[in-house]
Every structure is written in structure tokens, then in C-alpha cells.
């Protein structure tokens, strides 16, 4: 079901005036926890795979066209992230934030409407 007029990626690129080939890098940076923003380039230089789970979710949410699709991807991300738990990812929050992703979606598409029907 398509609730949004554009994909997350299309809306992001329009809002931030970026070409679609820069979406992954720019959305990743916007969705990182604040403390991770400065450390991410260093970590990526030392361990390129460290943020792979995060990059994967940013790429997948790019095609989301509804809150339902976005939340499904975030749920999968949460599970996958827990399986790869390392102190730097969990305790120091060197990863993307599901809450920041949702706040970004609200900025792009407006607040999520609560549904009164089933699921």
C-alpha cells in the first residue's frame, strides 16, 4: 500500500537537494546518533564493514512508500542489529538511530496517522 506520494529516497533527495547517487551517504549521516557523526569516517576507514547493517537499512528504507513499510524495515534492522551487537554499536551508539529515521520521515511526509482499524 502506498501512503506517500514519493519514495523515502525521492523525498529525501528533493528536500536536501542531492542527486540520488548521494542519498545513501547523506541519509546515513543524518540518521546517525550525534556522537557517531564525527567518528563514523574514522571507523569506516579502519573497518569498512562496521556500518554495513546501517547502510543496508538506509538503502532499504529508500524504497519505502508508507509508514508500514518503513516500520517493517526498522523492525528487521533492530533484529539484525541485535545479532551483531558489539559494545561500540550498542553501548556507545555508533550506529543509525531508528528514532532519527522516524523523525526524518515525519519531516518528509508529516506525522504518522494512527490507524483505528486492524492490522
Buried (B, 14 or more C-beta within 10 A) or exposed (E): EEBBEBBBBBBBBEEEEBEEEEBBEBBBBBBBBEEBEEBBEEBBEEEEEBBEBBBBBBBBBBEBBBBBBBBBBBEEBEEEBEEEEEEBBEEEBBBBBBEBBBEBBEEBBEEBEEEEEEE
